[in-house]
Amino acid sequence: MHRDSPSSPLRDPFATQSDLVWAAARRSTLRARRIWARLGSAIRYDLTKDDGEYYVDVSIGTPSLKTLLLVDTGSNFTWTQCLPCTNCFEQVPPIFDPGKSSTYKRVECGTDLCNSLARTQCGGDEGRYCVYEIDYEDISFTEGDVANETFSIGTSRRRETTVESLPFGCGHYNGGKFQKTGSGILGLGGGNPSSLISTMDIGGKFGYCLVPESGRGSSKISFGEDAVVSGPDTISTRLVSISPYYIVNLEGLSIQGRRFSYGGNSADSDAKESNEAVQMTIDSGTILTYLPYHYFCELERAVTSVNPFPIVPDPQRQYGLCFSTPGRINVPIVTLHFAGHADLRLREINMFVRLPEHSLWCLAMKPTSWDAILGHVAQFKFKVGFNLQEGTVSFKPITDCTAQRIDMI
């Protein structure tokens, strides 16, 4: 469920649609900076770790405790706050108490699981147990015990996905800029034996379909065969990396049928084999899409040319290009060309956000000199499916994510 959905009990009833759109842009900028930092660039910025947009219902332990976790495709490790708390940030759901769960089991130091995680050490009783530590660039942090526990994902027993022994972090010392909406993070990243996707018996397959902020109904997430994306209009491209983020190669951009290639790649070239390809992170937590400067400049020029409306500054300066009109915006035909002749055509909902209180339509894209990012606005109304065994990600355009009968959770 999107944090700002009209169906969400956590939505601020006094926030206007413009307030929500501005807040989303600020979170997107902070998350993009974190991605670029972790991908090895030389920049380090303050950021808000609780910058993901979508949460999922999770039940932890036996007997189970219901909570909300941020869905994060950029994290390999799942964690939640735990009692007793040396330091805990405020959260709306109740805090998990491992002492009340019969299925909770701490991981011993020196085990393969403990050694597979970054920044662990021996601690606890006589130094026997595995203790983790994660620090974020905005001085947020979580520390605690590495353990195994039963996790059930979903809203009802009839439609739950249960993992009986999921490695996770039981955080006793947490703080910084976390918000109170959820209690931690559900890591959907791959490439680590401790990750949820590696632990579940799903053949490395998971997917989602995202409902826009203003839409009613819940977004969907699915695992295993239910996550396979196929049929007419489906496109697939290779994943060139699955850790810490899901990354593909972008070889070109078309606007109104005119193609702009990266590094001079022809339409028949394979970007995976080219040193000139630009890497693009597929991320559910970043709101905006970030394009290389020369792509963005061509797009900005095209968007401006088809819209006679006045260009006005965003009052909060979160968006770079905004048009003033109470009606509809004009949108050129824009297609992203991924390696393997996978052409993703974007629609109005994938390119613009609306600030209705100010009669503004703003381009939900920004330029970057770092790696490109496909944010979740660009993924609205697509079924997105990851297949880590085959090393692919697939997209299929649909009309309504809430109406899909694919048993998505």
C-alpha positions as CSV (number, residue, x, y, z in Angstrom):
1,M,0.0,0.0,0.0
2,H,1.3,3.4,-1.0
3,R,2.0,5.6,2.1
4,D,-0.1,8.4,0.5
5,S,-3.0,6.3,-0.9
6,P,-6.5,7.5,0.0
7,S,-6.9,3.9,1.4
8,S,-4.0,4.2,3.7
9,P,-4.7,4.8,7.4
10,L,-1.4,6.5,7.7
11,R,-2.1,9.3,5.1
12,D,-2.1,12.8,6.5
13,P,-5.7,14.0,6.1
14,F,-4.6,17.6,6.0
15,A,-2.0,17.2,3.2
16,T,-3.0,18.4,-0.3
17,Q,-2.1,16.4,-3.4
18,S,0.6,19.0,-4.1
19,D,2.1,18.5,-0.6
20,L,2.3,14.8,-1.2
21,V,3.9,15.2,-4.7
22,W,6.6,17.6,-3.3
23,A,7.4,15.3,-0.4
24,A,7.7,12.4,-2.8
25,A,10.2,14.4,-4.9
26,R,12.3,15.2,-1.8
27,R,12.5,11.6,-0.8
28,S,13.4,10.6,-4.4
29,T,16.4,13.0,-4.4
30,L,17.6,11.6,-1.2
31,R,17.3,8.0,-2.2
32,A,18.9,8.6,-5.6
33,R,21.9,10.0,-3.8
34,R,22.1,6.9,-1.6
35,I,22.0,4.6,-4.7
36,W,24.8,6.6,-6.4
37,A,26.9,6.5,-3.3
38,R,26.5,2.7,-2.9
39,L,27.2,2.1,-6.6
40,G,30.7,3.5,-6.0
41,S,30.5,7.2,-6.9
42,A,32.5,9.7,-4.9
43,I,29.5,11.5,-3.5
44,R,28.0,11.2,0.0
45,Y,24.9,13.2,1.0
46,D,22.5,13.2,3.9
47,L,19.4,11.2,3.2
48,T,16.4,9.8,4.8
49,K,16.5,6.1,5.1
50,D,12.8,5.7,5.3
51,D,12.4,7.1,1.8
52,G,10.7,4.0,0.3
53,E,7.1,4.6,-0.9
54,Y,5.5,1.2,-0.5
55,Y,4.8,-0.9,2.5
56,V,3.7,-4.5,2.9
57,D,1.8,-6.3,5.7
58,V,4.1,-8.8,7.5
59,S,3.5,-11.1,10.4
60,I,6.5,-12.1,12.5
61,G,7.1,-14.9,14.9
62,T,4.9,-17.6,16.6
63,P,2.4,-16.4,17.8
64,S,2.6,-13.8,15.0
65,L,2.8,-10.1,15.4
66,K,1.5,-7.9,12.5
67,T,3.6,-5.0,11.3
68,L,4.4,-2.9,8.2
69,L,7.8,-3.1,6.5
70,L,9.2,-0.9,3.7
71,V,9.5,-2.8,0.4
72,D,13.0,-2.1,-0.8
73,T,14.5,-3.7,-3.9
74,G,17.8,-2.0,-3.0
75,S,18.4,-3.9,0.3
76,N,19.5,-7.5,0.7
77,F,18.7,-7.7,4.5
78,T,15.4,-7.7,6.3
79,W,15.2,-6.2,9.7
80,T,12.7,-4.9,12.3
81,Q,12.9,-3.2,15.7
82,C,12.9,-5.5,18.7
83,L,12.4,-5.5,22.4
84,P,14.2,-4.9,24.6
85,C,15.1,-1.5,23.1
86,T,18.3,0.1,24.1
87,N,17.3,2.8,21.7
88,C,14.3,2.6,19.3
89,F,12.7,5.2,17.0
90,E,8.9,5.8,17.3
91,Q,6.8,3.4,15.2
92,V,3.0,3.0,14.7
93,P,3.0,-0.9,14.8
94,P,3.8,-2.7,18.0
95,I,7.5,-3.6,18.5
96,F,8.4,-7.3,18.1
97,D,9.3,-9.1,21.3
98,P,11.5,-12.1,20.4
99,G,11.1,-13.5,23.9
100,K,7.4,-14.3,23.2
101,S,8.1,-16.2,19.9
102,S,8.7,-20.0,20.0
103,T,10.3,-19.9,16.5
104,Y,12.9,-17.2,17.1
105,K,16.5,-18.5,17.0
106,R,19.6,-16.4,17.3
107,V,22.4,-17.1,14.8
108,E,25.8,-18.2,16.3
109,C,29.0,-16.3,15.5
110,G,31.3,-18.0,13.0
111,T,28.5,-19.7,11.0
112,D,28.3,-19.4,7.2
113,L,25.2,-17.1,7.5
114,C,27.0,-14.7,9.9
115,N,30.1,-14.6,7.7
116,S,28.0,-13.9,4.6
117,L,26.8,-10.6,6.1
118,A,28.7,-7.3,6.0
119,R,29.8,-5.7,9.3
120,T,29.0,-8.5,11.8
121,Q,30.8,-9.4,14.9
122,C,30.6,-11.8,17.9
123,G,28.5,-10.6,20.8
124,G,25.7,-11.5,23.1
125,D,26.1,-14.3,25.7
126,E,29.9,-15.0,26.1
127,G,30.4,-13.6,22.6
128,R,28.6,-16.7,21.0
129,Y,26.1,-14.9,18.8
130,C,26.2,-13.0,15.5
131,V,25.6,-9.2,15.9
132,Y,25.0,-6.9,12.9
133,E,25.5,-3.2,12.4
134,I,24.2,-1.0,9.5
135,D,25.0,2.7,9.2
136,Y,23.3,4.9,6.7
137,E,24.7,8.1,5.1
138,D,22.2,10.3,7.0
139,I,23.6,9.1,10.4
140,S,20.6,6.7,10.7
141,F,21.6,3.2,12.0
142,T,20.3,-0.2,13.2
143,E,22.2,-2.7,15.3
144,G,21.1,-5.9,16.9
145,D,21.1,-9.7,16.7
146,V,21.1,-11.8,13.5
147,A,18.4,-14.4,13.9
148,N,16.1,-16.8,12.1
149,E,12.3,-16.3,12.4
150,T,9.0,-17.2,10.7
151,F,7.7,-14.4,8.4
152,S,4.3,-14.4,6.7
153,I,3.7,-11.8,4.0
154,G,0.2,-10.8,3.2
155,T,-3.1,-9.7,4.8
156,S,-4.9,-13.0,5.4
157,R,-4.0,-16.6,6.0
158,R,-5.7,-17.7,2.8
159,R,-3.3,-15.5,0.8
160,E,-0.1,-15.5,2.8
161,T,3.4,-16.4,1.7
162,T,5.3,-17.9,4.7
163,V,9.0,-18.2,5.1
164,E,9.7,-20.4,8.1
165,S,13.4,-19.6,8.8
166,L,14.2,-16.2,7.3
167,P,17.5,-14.6,8.4
168,F,16.8,-11.1,9.7
169,G,18.0,-8.4,11.9
170,C,16.4,-8.0,15.3
171,G,17.3,-4.4,16.0
172,H,17.7,-3.4,19.6
173,Y,19.6,-0.1,18.9
174,N,18.1,2.0,16.1
175,G,17.8,5.7,15.4
176,G,18.3,8.6,13.1
177,K,15.8,9.7,10.5
178,F,13.5,6.7,10.4
179,Q,9.8,7.5,10.3
180,K,7.1,5.9,12.4
181,T,5.1,4.4,9.6
182,G,6.8,1.0,9.7
183,S,9.1,-1.0,11.9
184,G,11.9,-1.8,9.5
185,I,12.7,-3.0,6.0
186,L,11.7,-6.0,3.8
187,G,14.8,-6.5,1.6
188,L,14.0,-7.7,-1.9
189,G,17.5,-7.4,-3.2
190,G,19.3,-10.5,-4.6
191,G,22.9,-11.7,-4.6
192,N,23.1,-12.7,-0.9
193,P,22.2,-16.1,0.7
194,S,20.5,-14.2,3.6
195,S,18.1,-12.2,1.4
196,L,14.4,-12.9,1.3
197,I,14.5,-13.8,-2.4
198,S,17.3,-16.3,-1.9
199,T,15.7,-17.9,1.1
200,M,12.2,-18.4,-0.4
201,D,11.6,-21.4,-2.6
202,I,10.4,-19.3,-5.5
203,G,13.0,-20.0,-8.2
204,G,14.3,-16.5,-7.9
205,K,11.1,-15.0,-9.2
206,F,9.2,-12.0,-7.8
207,G,7.3,-9.1,-9.2
208,Y,5.1,-6.1,-8.4
209,C,2.5,-3.8,-9.9
210,L,2.4,-0.3,-8.5
211,V,-0.7,1.8,-8.1
212,P,-0.1,5.6,-8.3
213,E,-0.3,7.7,-5.2
214,S,-3.7,9.1,-6.1
215,G,-5.2,5.7,-7.0
216,R,-7.4,3.6,-4.8
217,G,-6.7,0.0,-4.0
218,S,-3.5,-1.7,-3.1
219,S,-0.4,-2.3,-5.2
220,K,0.5,-5.9,-5.7
221,I,3.6,-8.0,-5.0
222,S,4.0,-11.6,-5.9
223,F,6.5,-14.5,-5.6
224,G,7.3,-17.6,-7.6
225,E,5.3,-18.6,-10.7
226,D,2.6,-16.0,-9.9
227,A,5.3,-13.4,-10.6
228,V,6.0,-14.5,-14.1
229,V,5.3,-11.7,-16.6
230,S,4.5,-12.9,-20.1
231,G,2.0,-12.6,-22.9
232,P,1.4,-9.9,-25.6
233,D,3.4,-6.6,-25.2
234,T,5.8,-8.1,-22.7
235,I,9.4,-6.9,-23.0
236,S,12.4,-8.5,-21.3
237,T,16.0,-7.4,-20.8
238,R,19.0,-8.9,-19.0
239,L,20.0,-8.0,-15.5
240,V,23.7,-7.1,-15.5
241,S,23.8,-6.9,-11.7
242,I,21.6,-8.0,-8.9
243,S,23.5,-6.7,-5.9
244,P,23.0,-4.4,-4.2
245,Y,20.6,-3.1,-6.9
246,Y,18.9,-4.6,-10.0
247,I,20.7,-3.0,-12.9
248,V,20.1,-3.2,-16.7
249,N,21.8,-1.6,-19.7
250,L,20.1,1.2,-21.4
251,E,21.2,1.7,-25.0
252,G,19.0,4.4,-26.3
253,L,16.0,6.7,-26.0
254,S,13.4,7.5,-28.7
255,I,11.3,10.6,-28.8
256,Q,8.5,10.8,-31.4
257,G,10.3,8.1,-33.4
258,R,13.7,9.7,-33.4
259,R,16.3,7.6,-31.7
260,F,19.2,8.9,-29.6
261,S,21.8,6.3,-28.9
262,Y,24.3,6.2,-26.1
263,G,27.9,6.4,-27.2
264,G,26.9,6.0,-30.8
265,N,25.3,2.6,-30.4
266,S,23.3,1.6,-33.5
267,A,19.8,0.2,-33.2
268,D,21.2,-3.3,-33.8
269,S,23.9,-3.1,-31.2
270,D,23.9,-5.1,-27.9
271,A,24.5,-2.6,-25.1
272,K,25.7,-5.4,-22.8
273,E,28.7,-5.9,-25.1
274,S,29.4,-2.1,-25.4
275,N,31.7,-0.1,-23.1
276,E,29.5,2.9,-24.0
277,A,26.3,1.5,-22.5
278,V,24.7,3.4,-19.6
279,Q,23.6,1.4,-16.6
280,M,20.1,1.9,-15.2
281,T,18.9,0.8,-11.8
282,I,15.4,-0.5,-11.6
283,D,14.2,0.8,-8.2
284,S,10.8,0.6,-6.5
285,G,11.9,3.1,-3.8
286,T,13.0,6.0,-5.9
287,I,10.1,8.2,-7.2
288,L,11.7,10.1,-10.0
289,T,13.5,8.8,-13.1
290,Y,17.1,10.0,-13.6
291,L,18.5,10.1,-17.2
292,P,21.9,11.0,-18.6
293,Y,22.1,14.7,-19.5
294,H,22.0,14.4,-23.2
295,Y,18.9,12.2,-23.1
296,F,17.3,14.5,-20.6
297,C,18.0,17.6,-22.7
298,E,16.5,16.1,-25.8
299,L,13.4,15.0,-23.8
300,E,13.0,18.4,-22.2
301,R,13.2,20.1,-25.6
302,A,10.6,17.7,-27.0
303,V,8.2,18.1,-24.1
304,T,8.5,21.9,-24.3
305,S,7.9,21.9,-28.0
306,V,4.5,20.1,-27.8
307,N,3.1,22.1,-24.9
308,P,2.0,25.7,-25.5
309,F,1.4,26.2,-21.8
310,P,3.4,28.6,-19.7
311,I,6.5,27.2,-18.0
312,V,6.5,28.2,-14.3
313,P,8.8,27.3,-11.5
314,D,7.8,24.7,-9.0
315,P,7.0,26.7,-5.8
316,Q,9.1,24.2,-3.7
317,R,11.8,23.7,-6.4
318,Q,11.5,19.9,-6.3
319,Y,10.8,19.6,-10.1
320,G,12.7,21.2,-12.8
321,L,10.2,21.6,-15.6
322,C,6.5,22.5,-14.8
323,F,3.7,23.7,-17.0
324,S,0.7,25.7,-15.8
325,T,-2.6,24.3,-17.1
326,P,-5.8,23.2,-15.4
327,G,-6.4,20.7,-18.3
328,R,-4.4,17.8,-19.7
329,I,-0.7,17.9,-20.6
330,N,0.7,17.0,-24.0
331,V,3.1,14.1,-24.0
332,P,5.4,13.1,-26.8
333,I,5.9,9.4,-27.6
334,V,8.9,8.3,-25.5
335,T,10.6,4.9,-25.5
336,L,13.5,3.5,-23.5
337,H,15.6,1.0,-25.4
338,F,17.1,-1.6,-23.2
339,A,19.6,-4.3,-24.3
340,G,18.2,-7.1,-26.3
341,H,15.7,-5.0,-28.3
342,A,13.5,-4.4,-25.3
343,D,11.6,-1.2,-25.9
344,L,9.7,0.3,-23.0
345,R,7.2,2.9,-24.1
346,L,6.3,5.4,-21.4
347,R,2.8,7.0,-21.0
348,E,1.6,10.2,-19.5
349,I,1.3,8.6,-16.0
350,N,5.0,7.5,-16.3
351,M,6.4,10.9,-17.1
352,F,4.4,13.6,-15.3
353,V,3.1,14.3,-11.8
354,R,0.2,16.7,-11.2
355,L,0.0,19.4,-8.5
356,P,-3.7,20.1,-8.8
357,E,-3.9,22.9,-6.2
358,H,-1.4,24.9,-8.3
359,S,-2.7,23.8,-11.8
360,L,0.8,22.4,-12.5
361,W,2.0,19.4,-14.4
362,C,5.7,18.6,-13.7
363,L,8.1,16.3,-15.5
364,A,8.9,13.4,-13.1
365,M,12.4,13.1,-14.5
366,K,15.8,14.7,-13.8
367,P,19.2,14.7,-15.4
368,T,22.2,13.0,-13.8
369,S,25.9,12.6,-14.5
370,W,25.9,9.3,-12.6
371,D,24.1,6.0,-13.3
372,A,20.5,6.3,-14.5
373,I,17.6,5.2,-12.3
374,L,14.1,4.0,-13.4
375,G,12.0,5.3,-10.6
376,H,8.6,4.0,-9.6
377,V,6.6,6.7,-11.4
378,A,8.0,5.3,-14.6
379,Q,6.8,1.9,-13.5
380,F,3.2,2.8,-12.8
381,K,0.7,0.5,-14.5
382,F,3.4,-2.0,-15.5
383,K,3.6,-5.5,-14.3
384,V,7.3,-5.8,-13.4
385,G,8.7,-9.3,-13.0
386,F,12.3,-10.3,-11.9
387,N,13.7,-13.7,-12.7
388,L,17.0,-14.1,-11.0
389,Q,17.7,-17.6,-12.3
390,E,17.4,-16.4,-15.9
391,G,18.9,-13.0,-15.0
392,T,16.1,-11.0,-16.6
393,V,13.5,-8.3,-15.7
394,S,10.3,-8.1,-17.7
395,F,7.6,-5.3,-18.1
396,K,4.1,-5.6,-19.3
397,P,1.8,-2.5,-19.7
398,I,-1.7,-3.0,-18.1
399,T,-4.7,-0.8,-17.3
400,D,-5.3,-1.5,-13.6
401,C,-2.9,-3.2,-11.2
402,T,-5.7,-3.8,-8.7
403,A,-7.7,-5.9,-11.1
404,Q,-5.0,-8.5,-12.0
405,R,-6.0,-12.0,-11.1
406,I,-2.5,-13.4,-10.7
407,D,-2.8,-14.1,-7.0
408,M,-0.4,-11.3,-6.2
409,I,-0.1,-10.6,-2.5
